[in-house]
Amino acid sequence: MSKSDLKADLLRSHQEFIRYVDDLTIDEYDFAPDGKWTAGQQTEHLIKSTNPIVHGLSLPKFVLKLKYGSANRPSKTYQELVAKYHLKLDQGGKSTNQYNPKAIPGSHRKKKSKHLMNNIEAILSKLESWSEKDLDSYVVAHPLLGKITVRELFYFTTYHAHHHQLLIKHYLKGV
């Protein structure tokens, strides 16, 4: 997938997520089965998950290389990365504490949606300085997936919004 496709898909997946949660009623936004996250918490989780990407892509590339090394394999495809993510989830993988959300009331919906979109816009802006080669050469650490290329990070971030939107839809079937 080209850089322009990465950008378009990342933006689209988050716009769709935000449109979906913004169209929920307050009761739907605040609903979750026991032990699961509400739509507000799903949004907060996506914010917490994109904050380090904004920061990481702001660092000079040599810092990433010093910290994580260079890719020693080609980037996975989008489908391969999503399959690896599902495998990790099936093996019991979960969000780590730093990405777990607190309770988010429905009254904060617009503020949270705006924060998430600001993060996505910042990420898209940072992507401008990355070449196609850079996306496959530099790696970062993902708490569940281990070391992944920056291209794979974009695949994950795109899918992540879709994944959490599907979770909300699944939970609301019980309403």
Summary of the structure (lengths in Angstrom):
residues: 175
radius of gyration: 16.2
end to end distance: 38.0
largest distance: 49.7
contacts: 511
relative contact order: 0.23
helix: 68%
strand: 6%
